[in-house]
């Protein structure tokens, strides 16, 4: 049973123990680092992917002005820093979580009409994941810290 939930302090200990190998860290951030950023930004909302009641994944929803470099849609919400704990990878948690995301956004952020994210062009597993979850590659590109990124969209 996979569900999405808003971050609660009771999840912190498990999220702080997340591990990702170096080749994955180049594309994302560990939850403890992303949570630190969220504490300073009012437009960032930490979300936890739960398997039953245990955190297995994490990402941030961003509604701030900094996403305007990816879209002209002021009603777009942005996904950043998706990670699945290394010990829990390969079990379908990321795909299940991303497939639940449109309903979650519609429920908790009802004024938004689009979900956006960027995925590094070198991150083939990430690209496959988002396509399986129903996102569309818009064909638009941006330049990220380690190279070209594709902008993906999910219309609500």
N, C-alpha and C positions, 0 to 999 in steps of 0.2 A: 504494500500500500504506500504509494508516493503522494505526498501533498506539499504544497507551498505554504509558507507561513512567514509573517513579519518576524524579524529578528527579536528575540527576547534575551535578556542577560543570562538566563539559565542555559542558553546554548553556547555561551562563550567558551567554556572549558573544552568542549568537543571541537569547536571551530578552531581554537588556538592550537590544537594538536594536528590539524590537517597537514599532510605532507604532499608535495608535488615534486617530481624530478625536475632538474634544471631545464631539460628540453621543453617541458610544459610551462614552467615559470616565465619563459621568455614571452609567452602569449597572454598571461593573466597575472593575477595577484592572489596571494594567500588571503583567506578571510580576515585574519587578524590585521593585515595591512589595509585591506579595503574598509574594514570597520573603523579604523583610525581616521581615514578620509571622510567617512560618513559622519563622524562626530563633529566635523567642522563645516559641513555643508547641509543646509536646510533642504536642498533639492535632491538629496540622495537617500534612498530607502533600502536598507539591507534586507534581503529575502533569503530564507533558508529552505533548502530542499530536504524534506524529512522522509525517511523510510520508517514507517510506523511513527515512533516519537523521537527517533535518533537523527540528528543532522548528518547528511551524507554529501550535501552540496550547498553551494552558496553563490549568490550574485547580488548585484546592486541595480536598482532601477533609478534612473536619473531623469529629472524633469527640468533641469536648469538650462540657462542660456548657452552653456558650452556645447550643447548638442546641435545648435543651429549651424555649425560648420558642416553637418552631415545632411541637413534637410531644411526646407523652407516651411515645413509643416509645424506650426506652433502647438499642435495637439499630438505630437509624437513623444513617446516615452522611450528611453534608451536603456538597453541592457549592457552592463559592463561587469568585468571581473568574474565571469562564471568559472567555477571550479568544482570538481568532484574529488573528494579525498581519494588519494591514490589507492588505498586499500579497498575502496568501494567502486573503483572503475570497472567497466566491462559488464555491469549488471543492468544496464538500461536506465539508470537513474537520471542521467542528464537528458536523455530523450524524453522520458516520461515527464520530467519537470518542465521542459520547454513546451511540451504539448499541453500542459496545464496552464501555461503562462497567459494565453489570450483570455481565458475565463477569469483568471486571477486579476488581470489588469482591468477587465470590464467590471468586475465586482468592486475592487478597491480604488480604482482610478478611472471612474466612468466617463470623464470628460475627454479622454484620450482616444484617438482614432487610428493610431498606428504604433507598432512596436518596431524599434530600430536597433541594430547592433552592427558593429564592424568586426570582421574576422581577417586576420592576417592571411595573405595569399599563400604563405608557406604552411599554414595550419590546416592541412587537409582533413584530419579528423574533425576539427571544429566546423569546417565547411560542410562536411557530410552530415554532421549532427543537425545543424540548423536547417538544411534542406529537408531532412527526414521529419523534422518537427513542423514543417509547413512554411518556413520562411522562404522568401524569394530573393535571389541575388539581383539587385537593381541595376547592375552594370556600372554603377558609379563607384569611383575609387577615392581613397584618401591616402595620405602619407602618414604612417605611424612611426613609432620610435624605432622599429626594426624592419621597416619596409612598407610596401604597398598593402593596403587593406581594401577589402570589398565591403560595400554597404549592403546589408540585408534588411528586408522589411517584411512585416506581417501586418496586413490591413485588418483592422477590427470592424 
